[in-house]
Structure formats: structure tokens, C-alpha cells
């Protein structure tokens, strides 16, 4: 398990990949770790924590999470 407390591109990559996998995002290919600024790290980690804590999501939850992730992009 990665130590996700501190920013690194590897950590962002890990979290974004985990979010994309868990949410089964159709547009996952467009969502690259390099698309996110380091100052958004805590927000990305918050989304990662939310996604990691649940086993399944409603369609509206997926849409809301994907929307939030999109807002964090550069």
C-alpha cells in the first residue's frame, strides 16, 4: 500500500487509477495523473478516500464523483 499522505505524481497516478477502476469510468483514458496540479492533492485524496470506502455507487453518485474529479483537472 502506498503512503498517500504526501504529494507525488506516483501517488496521484495510483489514486486516479483506483478511482477510475472503481467507478468504471468510460472516459478513463482521458484522465491522466499529469492532468492534476499538486495543489489539488488533498482534494484528490479526499475523493480517493470516499471511493475506496464504498463497495458500490448509484449512477448519480458516480456522476457527482466524476464531475468533482473533472473540476480538479488543470
PDB file of N, H, CA, C and O in Angstrom:
ATOM      1  N   UNK A   1       0.842  -1.192   0.000  1.00  0.00           N
ATOM      2  CA  UNK A   1       0.000   0.000   0.000  1.00  0.00           C
ATOM      3  C   UNK A   1       0.879   1.244   0.000  1.00  0.00           C
ATOM      4  O   UNK A   1       1.836   1.346   0.768  1.00  0.00           O
ATOM      5  N   UNK A   2       0.546   2.165  -0.856  1.00  0.00           N
ATOM      6  H   UNK A   2      -0.230   2.082  -1.480  1.00  0.00           H
ATOM      7  CA  UNK A   2       1.289   3.414  -0.946  1.00  0.00           C
ATOM      8  C   UNK A   2       1.020   4.281   0.273  1.00  0.00           C
ATOM      9  O   UNK A   2      -0.069   4.245   0.846  1.00  0.00           O
ATOM     10  N   UNK A   3       2.023   5.060   0.665  1.00  0.00           N
ATOM     11  H   UNK A   3       2.908   5.089   0.200  1.00  0.00           H
ATOM     12  CA  UNK A   3       1.806   6.092   1.671  1.00  0.00           C
ATOM     13  C   UNK A   3       1.281   7.304   0.924  1.00  0.00           C
ATOM     14  O   UNK A   3       2.018   7.950   0.180  1.00  0.00           O
ATOM     15  N   UNK A   4       0.017   7.608   1.121  1.00  0.00           N
ATOM     16  H   UNK A   4      -0.581   7.083   1.726  1.00  0.00           H
ATOM     17  CA  UNK A   4      -0.634   8.660   0.341  1.00  0.00           C
ATOM     18  C   UNK A   4      -0.696   9.991   1.073  1.00  0.00           C
ATOM     19  O   UNK A   4      -1.426  10.891   0.657  1.00  0.00           O
ATOM     20  N   UNK A   5       0.048  10.126   2.143  1.00  0.00           N
ATOM     21  H   UNK A   5       0.641   9.395   2.481  1.00  0.00           H
ATOM     22  CA  UNK A   5      -0.014  11.359   2.936  1.00  0.00           C
ATOM     23  C   UNK A   5       0.644  12.543   2.235  1.00  0.00           C
ATOM     24  O   UNK A   5       0.247  13.688   2.452  1.00  0.00           O
ATOM     25  N   UNK A   6       1.644  12.279   1.399  1.00  0.00           N
ATOM     26  H   UNK A   6       1.966  11.348   1.222  1.00  0.00           H
ATOM     27  CA  UNK A   6       2.382  13.365   0.763  1.00  0.00           C
ATOM     28  C   UNK A   6       2.259  13.287  -0.752  1.00  0.00           C
ATOM     29  O   UNK A   6       2.128  12.213  -1.339  1.00  0.00           O
ATOM     30  N   UNK A   7       2.306  14.471  -1.363  1.00  0.00           N
ATOM     31  H   UNK A   7       2.412  15.344  -0.886  1.00  0.00           H
ATOM     32  CA  UNK A   7       2.173  14.559  -2.816  1.00  0.00           C
ATOM     33  C   UNK A   7       3.335  13.882  -3.524  1.00  0.00           C
ATOM     34  O   UNK A   7       4.498  14.056  -3.158  1.00  0.00           O
ATOM     35  N   UNK A   8       2.998  13.119  -4.530  1.00  0.00           N
ATOM     36  H   UNK A   8       2.054  12.978  -4.828  1.00  0.00           H
ATOM     37  CA  UNK A   8       3.951  12.670  -5.543  1.00  0.00           C
ATOM     38  C   UNK A   8       3.120  12.324  -6.765  1.00  0.00           C
ATOM     39  O   UNK A   8       1.948  11.967  -6.645  1.00  0.00           O
ATOM     40  N   UNK A   9       3.716  12.426  -7.927  1.00  0.00           N
ATOM     41  H   UNK A   9       4.668  12.716  -8.025  1.00  0.00           H
ATOM     42  CA  UNK A   9       2.998  12.087  -9.147  1.00  0.00           C
ATOM     43  C   UNK A   9       2.570  10.623  -9.110  1.00  0.00           C
ATOM     44  O   UNK A   9       1.502  10.271  -9.611  1.00  0.00           O
ATOM     45  N   UNK A  10       3.398   9.780  -8.522  1.00  0.00           N
ATOM     46  H   UNK A  10       4.266  10.066  -8.115  1.00  0.00           H
ATOM     47  CA  UNK A  10       3.060   8.355  -8.401  1.00  0.00           C
ATOM     48  C   UNK A  10       1.804   8.168  -7.548  1.00  0.00           C
ATOM     49  O   UNK A  10       0.947   7.348  -7.876  1.00  0.00           O
ATOM     50  N   UNK A  11       1.695   8.927  -6.453  1.00  0.00           N
ATOM     51  H   UNK A  11       2.392   9.593  -6.186  1.00  0.00           H
ATOM     52  CA  UNK A  11       0.514   8.826  -5.594  1.00  0.00           C
ATOM     53  C   UNK A  11      -0.739   9.298  -6.334  1.00  0.00           C
ATOM     54  O   UNK A  11      -1.796   8.673  -6.241  1.00  0.00           O
ATOM     55  N   UNK A  12      -0.613  10.396  -7.061  1.00  0.00           N
ATOM     56  H   UNK A  12       0.246  10.904  -7.136  1.00  0.00           H
ATOM     57  CA  UNK A  12      -1.754  10.898  -7.833  1.00  0.00           C
ATOM     58  C   UNK A  12      -2.169   9.844  -8.857  1.00  0.00           C
ATOM     59  O   UNK A  12      -3.354   9.549  -9.012  1.00  0.00           O
ATOM     60  N   UNK A  13      -1.185   9.282  -9.550  1.00  0.00           N
ATOM     61  H   UNK A  13      -0.222   9.521  -9.424  1.00  0.00           H
ATOM     62  CA  UNK A  13      -1.449   8.246 -10.543  1.00  0.00           C
ATOM     63  C   UNK A  13      -2.181   7.056  -9.912  1.00  0.00           C
ATOM     64  O   UNK A  13      -3.169   6.564 -10.457  1.00  0.00           O
ATOM     65  N   UNK A  14      -1.687   6.607  -8.768  1.00  0.00           N
ATOM     66  H   UNK A  14      -0.884   7.007  -8.325  1.00  0.00           H
ATOM     67  CA  UNK A  14      -2.293   5.486  -8.058  1.00  0.00           C
ATOM     68  C   UNK A  14      -3.746   5.782  -7.703  1.00  0.00           C
ATOM     69  O   UNK A  14      -4.627   4.956  -7.938  1.00  0.00           O
ATOM     70  N   UNK A  15      -3.993   6.959  -7.137  1.00  0.00           N
ATOM     71  H   UNK A  15      -3.276   7.630  -6.946  1.00  0.00           H
ATOM     72  CA  UNK A  15      -5.347   7.305  -6.700  1.00  0.00           C
ATOM     73  C   UNK A  15      -6.297   7.487  -7.881  1.00  0.00           C
ATOM     74  O   UNK A  15      -7.434   7.017  -7.836  1.00  0.00           O
ATOM     75  N   UNK A  16      -5.844   8.166  -8.937  1.00  0.00           N
ATOM     76  H   UNK A  16      -4.920   8.548  -8.973  1.00  0.00           H
ATOM     77  CA  UNK A  16      -6.685   8.379 -10.111  1.00  0.00           C
ATOM     78  C   UNK A  16      -7.026   7.034 -10.751  1.00  0.00           C
ATOM     79  O   UNK A  16      -8.170   6.804 -11.143  1.00  0.00           O
ATOM     80  N   UNK A  17      -6.033   6.144 -10.856  1.00  0.00           N
ATOM     81  H   UNK A  17      -5.104   6.331 -10.538  1.00  0.00           H
ATOM     82  CA  UNK A  17      -6.289   4.818 -11.426  1.00  0.00           C
ATOM     83  C   UNK A  17      -7.295   4.050 -10.582  1.00  0.00           C
ATOM     84  O   UNK A  17      -8.184   3.391 -11.120  1.00  0.00           O
ATOM     85  N   UNK A  18      -7.161   4.131  -9.274  1.00  0.00           N
ATOM     86  H   UNK A  18      -6.438   4.666  -8.837  1.00  0.00           H
ATOM     87  CA  UNK A  18      -8.085   3.427  -8.381  1.00  0.00           C
ATOM     88  C   UNK A  18      -9.504   3.981  -8.517  1.00  0.00           C
ATOM     89  O   UNK A  18     -10.471   3.221  -8.538  1.00  0.00           O
ATOM     90  N   UNK A  19      -9.622   5.301  -8.607  1.00  0.00           N
ATOM     91  H   UNK A  19      -8.836   5.919  -8.590  1.00  0.00           H
ATOM     92  CA  UNK A  19     -10.932   5.936  -8.767  1.00  0.00           C
ATOM     93  C   UNK A  19     -11.551   5.513 -10.099  1.00  0.00           C
ATOM     94  O   UNK A  19     -12.723   5.141 -10.156  1.00  0.00           O
ATOM     95  N   UNK A  20     -10.754   5.572 -11.169  1.00  0.00           N
ATOM     96  H   UNK A  20      -9.802   5.874 -11.123  1.00  0.00           H
ATOM     97  CA  UNK A  20     -11.261   5.196 -12.491  1.00  0.00           C
ATOM     98  C   UNK A  20     -11.732   3.750 -12.499  1.00  0.00           C
ATOM     99  O   UNK A  20     -12.789   3.443 -13.051  1.00  0.00           O
ATOM    100  N   UNK A  21     -10.965   2.871 -11.899  1.00  0.00           N
ATOM    101  H   UNK A  21     -10.107   3.120 -11.451  1.00  0.00           H
ATOM    102  CA  UNK A  21     -11.320   1.452 -11.861  1.00  0.00           C
ATOM    103  C   UNK A  21     -12.592   1.230 -11.062  1.00  0.00           C
ATOM    104  O   UNK A  21     -13.498   0.527 -11.510  1.00  0.00           O
ATOM    105  N   UNK A  22     -12.660   1.824  -9.892  1.00  0.00           N
ATOM    106  H   UNK A  22     -11.924   2.395  -9.529  1.00  0.00           H
ATOM    107  CA  UNK A  22     -13.797   1.614  -9.002  1.00  0.00           C
ATOM    108  C   UNK A  22     -15.088   2.176  -9.599  1.00  0.00           C
ATOM    109  O   UNK A  22     -16.158   1.588  -9.441  1.00  0.00           O
ATOM    110  N   UNK A  23     -14.984   3.303 -10.275  1.00  0.00           N
ATOM    111  H   UNK A  23     -14.115   3.781 -10.403  1.00  0.00           H
ATOM    112  CA  UNK A  23     -16.173   3.936 -10.845  1.00  0.00           C
ATOM    113  C   UNK A  23     -16.471   3.432 -12.257  1.00  0.00           C
ATOM    114  O   UNK A  23     -17.473   3.812 -12.862  1.00  0.00           O
ATOM    115  N   UNK A  24     -15.587   2.569 -12.774  1.00  0.00           N
ATOM    116  H   UNK A  24     -14.773   2.261 -12.282  1.00  0.00           H
ATOM    117  CA  UNK A  24     -15.750   2.028 -14.134  1.00  0.00           C
ATOM    118  C   UNK A  24     -15.994   3.155 -15.127  1.00  0.00           C
ATOM    119  O   UNK A  24     -16.940   3.120 -15.914  1.00  0.00           O
ATOM    120  N   UNK A  25     -15.128   4.146 -15.074  1.00  0.00           N
ATOM    121  H   UNK A  25     -14.360   4.174 -14.435  1.00  0.00           H
ATOM    122  CA  UNK A  25     -15.302   5.346 -15.893  1.00  0.00           C
ATOM    123  C   UNK A  25     -15.088   5.064 -17.367  1.00  0.00           C
ATOM    124  O   UNK A  25     -14.057   4.518 -17.759  1.00  0.00           O
ATOM    125  N   UNK A  26     -16.058   5.433 -18.180  1.00  0.00           N
ATOM    126  H   UNK A  26     -16.896   5.876 -17.862  1.00  0.00           H
ATOM    127  CA  UNK A  26     -15.968   5.244 -19.626  1.00  0.00           C
ATOM    128  C   UNK A  26     -14.909   6.149 -20.235  1.00  0.00           C
ATOM    129  O   UNK A  26     -14.300   5.802 -21.247  1.00  0.00           O
ATOM    130  N   UNK A  27     -14.689   7.300 -19.628  1.00  0.00           N
ATOM    131  H   UNK A  27     -15.184   7.582 -18.806  1.00  0.00           H
ATOM    132  CA  UNK A  27     -13.724   8.263 -20.167  1.00  0.00           C
ATOM    133  C   UNK A  27     -12.385   8.173 -19.438  1.00  0.00           C
ATOM    134  O   UNK A  27     -11.634   9.147 -19.383  1.00  0.00           O
ATOM    135  N   UNK A  28     -12.099   7.016 -18.889  1.00  0.00           N
ATOM    136  H   UNK A  28     -12.710   6.225 -18.934  1.00  0.00           H
ATOM    137  CA  UNK A  28     -10.901   6.854 -18.068  1.00  0.00           C
ATOM    138  C   UNK A  28      -9.621   7.186 -18.815  1.00  0.00           C
ATOM    139  O   UNK A  28      -8.685   7.712 -18.211  1.00  0.00           O
ATOM    140  N   UNK A  29      -9.550   6.903 -20.084  1.00  0.00           N
ATOM    141  H   UNK A  29     -10.310   6.477 -20.574  1.00  0.00           H
ATOM    142  CA  UNK A  29      -8.324   7.145 -20.845  1.00  0.00           C
ATOM    143  C   UNK A  29      -7.945   8.622 -20.860  1.00  0.00           C
ATOM    144  O   UNK A  29      -6.764   8.962 -20.937  1.00  0.00           O
ATOM    145  N   UNK A  30      -8.935   9.490 -20.787  1.00  0.00           N
ATOM    146  H   UNK A  30      -9.894   9.214 -20.724  1.00  0.00           H
ATOM    147  CA  UNK A  30      -8.675  10.934 -20.822  1.00  0.00           C
ATOM    148  C   UNK A  30      -8.214  11.471 -19.476  1.00  0.00           C
ATOM    149  O   UNK A  30      -7.782  12.621 -19.393  1.00  0.00           O
ATOM    150  N   UNK A  31      -8.292  10.683 -18.437  1.00  0.00           N
ATOM    151  H   UNK A  31      -8.643   9.749 -18.504  1.00  0.00           H
ATOM    152  CA  UNK A  31      -7.996  11.139 -17.083  1.00  0.00           C
ATOM    153  C   UNK A  31      -6.593  10.664 -16.687  1.00  0.00           C
ATOM    154  O   UNK A  31      -6.426   9.544 -16.204  1.00  0.00           O
ATOM    155  N   UNK A  32      -5.601  11.513 -16.894  1.00  0.00           N
ATOM    156  H   UNK A  32      -5.737  12.422 -17.287  1.00  0.00           H
ATOM    157  CA  UNK A  32      -4.218  11.176 -16.576  1.00  0.00           C
ATOM    158  C   UNK A  32      -3.775  11.910 -15.315  1.00  0.00           C
ATOM    159  O   UNK A  32      -4.242  13.016 -15.041  1.00  0.00           O
ATOM    160  N   UNK A  33      -2.884  11.304 -14.554  1.00  0.00           N
ATOM    161  H   UNK A  33      -2.505  10.406 -14.777  1.00  0.00           H
ATOM    162  CA  UNK A  33      -2.391  11.922 -13.327  1.00  0.00           C
ATOM    163  C   UNK A  33      -1.750  13.282 -13.605  1.00  0.00           C
ATOM    164  O   UNK A  33      -1.855  14.200 -12.792  1.00  0.00           O
ATOM    165  N   UNK A  34      -1.093  13.405 -14.743  1.00  0.00           N
ATOM    166  H   UNK A  34      -1.007  12.659 -15.403  1.00  0.00           H
ATOM    167  CA  UNK A  34      -0.423  14.667 -15.086  1.00  0.00           C
ATOM    168  C   UNK A  34      -1.417  15.790 -15.364  1.00  0.00           C
ATOM    169  O   UNK A  34      -1.014  16.942 -15.524  1.00  0.00           O
ATOM    170  N   UNK A  35      -2.700  15.475 -15.424  1.00  0.00           N
ATOM    171  H   UNK A  35      -3.027  14.539 -15.294  1.00  0.00           H
ATOM    172  CA  UNK A  35      -3.735  16.486 -15.657  1.00  0.00           C
ATOM    173  C   UNK A  35      -4.130  17.225 -14.381  1.00  0.00           C
ATOM    174  O   UNK A  35      -4.996  18.099 -14.413  1.00  0.00           O
ATOM    175  N   UNK A  36      -3.503  16.880 -13.266  1.00  0.00           N
ATOM    176  H   UNK A  36      -2.800  16.170 -13.240  1.00  0.00           H
ATOM    177  CA  UNK A  36      -3.877  17.452 -11.978  1.00  0.00           C
ATOM    178  C   UNK A  36      -2.709  18.212 -11.364  1.00  0.00           C
ATOM    179  O   UNK A  36      -1.569  17.747 -11.388  1.00  0.00           O
ATOM    180  N   UNK A  37      -3.007  19.390 -10.813  1.00  0.00           N
ATOM    181  H   UNK A  37      -3.933  19.768 -10.793  1.00  0.00           H
ATOM    182  CA  UNK A  37      -1.991  20.194 -10.126  1.00  0.00           C
ATOM    183  C   UNK A  37      -1.725  19.631  -8.735  1.00  0.00           C
ATOM    184  O   UNK A  37      -2.606  19.044  -8.106  1.00  0.00           O
ATOM    185  N   UNK A  38      -0.507  19.820  -8.273  1.00  0.00           N
ATOM    186  H   UNK A  38       0.209  20.297  -8.783  1.00  0.00           H
ATOM    187  CA  UNK A  38      -0.141  19.328  -6.942  1.00  0.00           C
ATOM    188  C   UNK A  38      -0.937  20.023  -5.842  1.00  0.00           C
ATOM    189  O   UNK A  38      -1.135  19.448  -4.773  1.00  0.00           O
ATOM    190  N   UNK A  39      -1.399  21.250  -6.084  1.00  0.00           N
ATOM    191  H   UNK A  39      -1.238  21.718  -6.953  1.00  0.00           H
ATOM    192  CA  UNK A  39      -2.175  21.942  -5.046  1.00  0.00           C
ATOM    193  C   UNK A  39      -3.577  21.359  -4.876  1.00  0.00           C
ATOM    194  O   UNK A  39      -4.295  21.747  -3.954  1.00  0.00           O
ATOM    195  N   UNK A  40      -3.973  20.441  -5.743  1.00  0.00           N
ATOM    196  H   UNK A  40      -3.389  20.126  -6.492  1.00  0.00           H
ATOM    197  CA  UNK A  40      -5.269  19.761  -5.632  1.00  0.00           C
ATOM    198  C   UNK A  40      -5.122  18.397  -4.977  1.00  0.00           C
ATOM    199  O   UNK A  40      -6.081  17.626  -4.923  1.00  0.00           O
ATOM    200  N   UNK A  41      -3.939  18.096  -4.483  1.00  0.00           N
ATOM    201  H   UNK A  41      -3.160  18.722  -4.527  1.00  0.00           H
ATOM    202  CA  UNK A  41      -3.649  16.761  -3.953  1.00  0.00           C
ATOM    203  C   UNK A  41      -4.613  16.339  -2.848  1.00  0.00           C
ATOM    204  O   UNK A  41      -5.130  15.222  -2.874  1.00  0.00           O
ATOM    205  N   UNK A  42      -4.859  17.214  -1.886  1.00  0.00           N
ATOM    206  H   UNK A  42      -4.440  18.121  -1.865  1.00  0.00           H
ATOM    207  CA  UNK A  42      -5.748  16.866  -0.769  1.00  0.00           C
ATOM    208  C   UNK A  42      -7.166  16.576  -1.267  1.00  0.00           C
ATOM    209  O   UNK A  42      -7.834  15.673  -0.763  1.00  0.00           O
ATOM    210  N   UNK A  43      -7.618  17.349  -2.261  1.00  0.00           N
ATOM    211  H   UNK A  43      -7.075  18.083  -2.671  1.00  0.00           H
ATOM    212  CA  UNK A  43      -8.947  17.123  -2.827  1.00  0.00           C
ATOM    213  C   UNK A  43      -9.013  15.773  -3.538  1.00  0.00           C
ATOM    214  O   UNK A  43     -10.002  15.048  -3.421  1.00  0.00           O
ATOM    215  N   UNK A  44      -7.957  15.443  -4.272  1.00  0.00           N
ATOM    216  H   UNK A  44      -7.154  16.031  -4.368  1.00  0.00           H
ATOM    217  CA  UNK A  44      -7.894  14.144  -4.945  1.00  0.00           C
ATOM    218  C   UNK A  44      -7.902  13.025  -3.903  1.00  0.00           C
ATOM    219  O   UNK A  44      -8.594  12.020  -4.063  1.00  0.00           O
ATOM    220  N   UNK A  45      -7.130  13.211  -2.843  1.00  0.00           N
ATOM    221  H   UNK A  45      -6.568  14.028  -2.713  1.00  0.00           H
ATOM    222  CA  UNK A  45      -7.078  12.191  -1.790  1.00  0.00           C
ATOM    223  C   UNK A  45      -8.440  12.042  -1.124  1.00  0.00           C
ATOM    224  O   UNK A  45      -8.852  10.926  -0.808  1.00  0.00           O
ATOM    225  N   UNK A  46      -9.142  13.148  -0.907  1.00  0.00           N
ATOM    226  H   UNK A  46      -8.807  14.055  -1.164  1.00  0.00           H
ATOM    227  CA  UNK A  46     -10.490  13.074  -0.327  1.00  0.00           C
ATOM    228  C   UNK A  46     -11.424  12.248  -1.213  1.00  0.00           C
ATOM    229  O   UNK A  46     -12.168  11.403  -0.716  1.00  0.00           O
ATOM    230  N   UNK A  47     -11.384  12.494  -2.529  1.00  0.00           N
ATOM    231  H   UNK A  47     -10.779  13.181  -2.933  1.00  0.00           H
ATOM    232  CA  UNK A  47     -12.210  11.718  -3.450  1.00  0.00           C
ATOM    233  C   UNK A  47     -11.804  10.246  -3.425  1.00  0.00           C
ATOM    234  O   UNK A  47     -12.652   9.353  -3.418  1.00  0.00           O
ATOM    235  N   UNK A  48     -10.501  10.011  -3.414  1.00  0.00           N
ATOM    236  H   UNK A  48      -9.812  10.736  -3.420  1.00  0.00           H
ATOM    237  CA  UNK A  48      -9.997   8.635  -3.346  1.00  0.00           C
ATOM    238  C   UNK A  48     -10.512   7.933  -2.094  1.00  0.00           C
ATOM    239  O   UNK A  48     -10.948   6.784  -2.156  1.00  0.00           O
ATOM    240  N   UNK A  49     -10.460   8.625  -0.962  1.00  0.00           N
ATOM    241  H   UNK A  49     -10.106   9.558  -0.912  1.00  0.00           H
ATOM    242  CA  UNK A  49     -10.930   8.037   0.299  1.00  0.00           C
ATOM    243  C   UNK A  49     -12.419   7.694   0.228  1.00  0.00           C
ATOM    244  O   UNK A  49     -12.837   6.637   0.701  1.00  0.00           O
ATOM    245  N   UNK A  50     -13.206   8.575  -0.353  1.00  0.00           N
ATOM    246  H   UNK A  50     -12.866   9.434  -0.736  1.00  0.00           H
ATOM    247  CA  UNK A  50     -14.647   8.335  -0.500  1.00  0.00           C
ATOM    248  C   UNK A  50     -14.883   7.106  -1.379  1.00  0.00           C
ATOM    249  O   UNK A  50     -15.643   6.208  -1.020  1.00  0.00           O
ATOM    250  N   UNK A  51     -14.220   7.085  -2.529  1.00  0.00           N
ATOM    251  H   UNK A  51     -13.602   7.815  -2.820  1.00  0.00           H
ATOM    252  CA  UNK A  51     -14.410   5.983  -3.470  1.00  0.00           C
ATOM    253  C   UNK A  51     -13.939   4.663  -2.864  1.00  0.00           C
ATOM    254  O   UNK A  51     -14.574   3.627  -3.058  1.00  0.00           O
ATOM    255  N   UNK A  52     -12.839   4.701  -2.139  1.00  0.00           N
ATOM    256  H   UNK A  52     -12.323   5.543  -1.982  1.00  0.00           H
ATOM    257  CA  UNK A  52     -12.283   3.487  -1.541  1.00  0.00           C
ATOM    258  C   UNK A  52     -13.154   2.935  -0.418  1.00  0.00           C
ATOM    259  O   UNK A  52     -13.108   1.741  -0.118  1.00  0.00           O
ATOM    260  N   UNK A  53     -13.938   3.796   0.195  1.00  0.00           N
ATOM    261  H   UNK A  53     -13.976   4.765  -0.049  1.00  0.00           H
ATOM    262  CA  UNK A  53     -14.705   3.384   1.365  1.00  0.00           C
ATOM    263  C   UNK A  53     -16.017   2.679   1.023  1.00  0.00           C
ATOM    264  O   UNK A  53     -16.647   2.088   1.900  1.00  0.00           O
ATOM    265  N   UNK A  54     -16.427   2.736  -0.228  1.00  0.00           N
ATOM    266  H   UNK A  54     -15.915   3.216  -0.940  1.00  0.00           H
ATOM    267  CA  UNK A  54     -17.717   2.144  -0.613  1.00  0.00           C
ATOM    268  C   UNK A  54     -17.519   1.004  -1.604  1.00  0.00           C
ATOM    269  O   UNK A  54     -16.581   1.005  -2.400  1.00  0.00           O
ATOM    270  N   UNK A  55     -18.417   0.038  -1.537  1.00  0.00           N
ATOM    271  H   UNK A  55     -19.179   0.036  -0.890  1.00  0.00           H
ATOM    272  CA  UNK A  55     -18.342  -1.093  -2.459  1.00  0.00           C
ATOM    273  C   UNK A  55     -19.054  -0.835  -3.777  1.00  0.00           C
ATOM    274  O   UNK A  55     -18.671  -1.376  -4.814  1.00  0.00           O
ATOM    275  N   UNK A  56     -20.086  -0.013  -3.734  1.00  0.00           N
ATOM    276  H   UNK A  56     -20.398   0.426  -2.892  1.00  0.00           H
ATOM    277  CA  UNK A  56     -20.830   0.272  -4.960  1.00  0.00           C
ATOM    278  C   UNK A  56     -21.381   1.686  -4.909  1.00  0.00           C
ATOM    279  O   UNK A  56     -21.469   2.303  -3.847  1.00  0.00           O
ATOM    280  N   UNK A  57     -21.752   2.185  -6.087  1.00  0.00           N
ATOM    281  H   UNK A  57     -21.680   1.683  -6.950  1.00  0.00           H
ATOM    282  CA  UNK A  57     -22.223   3.561  -6.208  1.00  0.00           C
ATOM    283  C   UNK A  57     -23.448   3.601  -7.101  1.00  0.00           C
ATOM    284  O   UNK A  57     -23.565   2.830  -8.054  1.00  0.00           O
ATOM    285  N   UNK A  58     -24.359   4.509  -6.783  1.00  0.00           N
ATOM    286  H   UNK A  58     -24.263   5.135  -6.010  1.00  0.00           H
ATOM    287  CA  UNK A  58     -25.500   4.736  -7.673  1.00  0.00           C
ATOM    288  C   UNK A  58     -24.999   5.531  -8.878  1.00  0.00           C
ATOM    289  O   UNK A  58     -23.905   6.096  -8.856  1.00  0.00           O
ATOM    290  N   UNK A  59     -25.807   5.561  -9.912  1.00  0.00           N
ATOM    291  H   UNK A  59     -26.695   5.102  -9.929  1.00  0.00           H
ATOM    292  CA  UNK A  59     -25.434   6.322 -11.106  1.00  0.00           C
ATOM    293  C   UNK A  59     -25.229   7.790 -10.760  1.00  0.00           C
ATOM    294  O   UNK A  59     -24.288   8.418 -11.245  1.00  0.00           O
ATOM    295  N   UNK A  60     -26.099   8.336  -9.929  1.00  0.00           N
ATOM    296  H   UNK A  60     -26.864   7.825  -9.535  1.00  0.00           H
ATOM    297  CA  UNK A  60     -25.967   9.758  -9.570  1.00  0.00           C
ATOM    298  C   UNK A  60     -24.704  10.001  -8.743  1.00  0.00           C
ATOM    299  O   UNK A  60     -24.075  11.052  -8.869  1.00  0.00           O
ATOM    300  N   UNK A  61     -24.331   9.043  -7.902  1.00  0.00           N
ATOM    301  H   UNK A  61     -24.842   8.189  -7.799  1.00  0.00           H
ATOM    302  CA  UNK A  61     -23.085   9.186  -7.139  1.00  0.00           C
ATOM    303  C   UNK A  61     -21.879   9.159  -8.071  1.00  0.00           C
ATOM    304  O   UNK A  61     -20.955   9.957  -7.913  1.00  0.00           O
ATOM    305  N   UNK A  62     -21.883   8.254  -9.035  1.00  0.00           N
ATOM    306  H   UNK A  62     -22.634   7.607  -9.163  1.00  0.00           H
ATOM    307  CA  UNK A  62     -20.778   8.182  -9.996  1.00  0.00           C
ATOM    308  C   UNK A  62     -20.678   9.496 -10.760  1.00  0.00           C
ATOM    309  O   UNK A  62     -19.588  10.041 -10.934  1.00  0.00           O
ATOM    310  N   UNK A  63     -21.816  10.000 -11.212  1.00  0.00           N
ATOM    311  H   UNK A  63     -22.702   9.558 -11.070  1.00  0.00           H
ATOM    312  CA  UNK A  63     -21.812  11.268 -11.955  1.00  0.00           C
ATOM    313  C   UNK A  63     -21.268  12.401 -11.106  1.00  0.00           C
ATOM    314  O   UNK A  63     -20.494  13.225 -11.593  1.00  0.00           O
ATOM    315  N   UNK A  64     -21.660  12.451  -9.849  1.00  0.00           N
ATOM    316  H   UNK A  64     -22.288  11.782  -9.453  1.00  0.00           H
ATOM    317  CA  UNK A  64     -21.185  13.514  -8.952  1.00  0.00           C
ATOM    318  C   UNK A  64     -19.679  13.392  -8.707  1.00  0.00           C
ATOM    319  O   UNK A  64     -18.964  14.394  -8.721  1.00  0.00           O
ATOM    320  N   UNK A  65     -19.205  12.181  -8.486  1.00  0.00           N
ATOM    321  H   UNK A  65     -19.786  11.368  -8.475  1.00  0.00           H
ATOM    322  CA  UNK A  65     -17.773  11.973  -8.239  1.00  0.00           C
ATOM    323  C   UNK A  65     -16.943  12.290  -9.478  1.00  0.00           C
ATOM    324  O   UNK A  65     -15.887  12.914  -9.375  1.00  0.00           O
ATOM    325  N   UNK A  66     -17.409  11.867 -10.636  1.00  0.00           N
ATOM    326  H   UNK A  66     -18.267  11.360 -10.720  1.00  0.00           H
ATOM    327  CA  UNK A  66     -16.703  12.158 -11.885  1.00  0.00           C
ATOM    328  C   UNK A  66     -16.687  13.655 -12.146  1.00  0.00           C
ATOM    329  O   UNK A  66     -15.686  14.201 -12.609  1.00  0.00           O
ATOM    330  N   UNK A  67     -17.804  14.316 -11.848  1.00  0.00           N
ATOM    331  H   UNK A  67     -18.617  13.872 -11.472  1.00  0.00           H
ATOM    332  CA  UNK A  67     -17.879  15.766 -12.002  1.00  0.00           C
ATOM    333  C   UNK A  67     -16.859  16.462 -11.094  1.00  0.00           C
ATOM    334  O   UNK A  67     -16.156  17.377 -11.524  1.00  0.00           O
ATOM    335  N   UNK A  68     -16.788  16.023  -9.843  1.00  0.00           N
ATOM    336  H   UNK A  68     -17.359  15.281  -9.494  1.00  0.00           H
ATOM    337  CA  UNK A  68     -15.814  16.602  -8.905  1.00  0.00           C
ATOM    338  C   UNK A  68     -14.382  16.373  -9.388  1.00  0.00           C
ATOM    339  O   UNK A  68     -13.541  17.270  -9.327  1.00  0.00           O
ATOM    340  N   UNK A  69     -14.127  15.171  -9.861  1.00  0.00           N
ATOM    341  H   UNK A  69     -14.810  14.443  -9.910  1.00  0.00           H
ATOM    342  CA  UNK A  69     -12.787  14.862 -10.363  1.00  0.00           C
ATOM    343  C   UNK A  69     -12.449  15.764 -11.548  1.00  0.00           C
ATOM    344  O   UNK A  69     -11.326  16.255 -11.664  1.00  0.00           O
ATOM    345  N   UNK A  70     -13.422  15.978 -12.422  1.00  0.00           N
ATOM    346  H   UNK A  70     -14.334  15.579 -12.328  1.00  0.00           H
ATOM    347  CA  UNK A  70     -13.210  16.853 -13.566  1.00  0.00           C
ATOM    348  C   UNK A  70     -12.886  18.281 -13.166  1.00  0.00           C
ATOM    349  O   UNK A  70     -12.086  18.944 -13.826  1.00  0.00           O
ATOM    350  N   UNK A  71     -13.500  18.761 -12.092  1.00  0.00           N
ATOM    351  H   UNK A  71     -14.150  18.222 -11.557  1.00  0.00           H
ATOM    352  CA  UNK A  71     -13.239  20.119 -11.602  1.00  0.00           C
ATOM    353  C   UNK A  71     -11.822  20.283 -11.084  1.00  0.00           C
ATOM    354  O   UNK A  71     -11.302  21.397 -11.036  1.00  0.00           O
ATOM    355  N   UNK A  72     -11.195  19.182 -10.697  1.00  0.00           N
ATOM    356  H   UNK A  72     -11.618  18.277 -10.737  1.00  0.00           H
ATOM    357  CA  UNK A  72      -9.848  19.248 -10.134  1.00  0.00           C
ATOM    358  C   UNK A  72      -8.750  19.249 -11.198  1.00  0.00           C
ATOM    359  O   UNK A  72      -7.579  19.482 -10.897  1.00  0.00           O
ATOM    360  N   UNK A  73      -9.139  18.989 -12.426  1.00  0.00           N
ATOM    361  H   UNK A  73     -10.090  18.800 -12.670  1.00  0.00           H
ATOM    362  CA  UNK A  73      -8.151  18.952 -13.517  1.00  0.00           C
ATOM    363  C   UNK A  73      -7.624  20.341 -13.807  1.00  0.00           C
ATOM    364  O   UNK A  73      -8.275  21.345 -13.517  1.00  0.00           O
ATOM    365  N   UNK A  74      -6.427  20.382 -14.388  1.00  0.00           N
ATOM    366  H   UNK A  74      -5.898  19.567 -14.624  1.00  0.00           H
ATOM    367  CA  UNK A  74      -5.797  21.660 -14.773  1.00  0.00           C
ATOM    368  C   UNK A  74      -6.637  22.381 -15.802  1.00  0.00           C
ATOM    369  O   UNK A  74      -6.270  23.469 -16.245  1.00  0.00           O
TER     370      UNK A  74
END
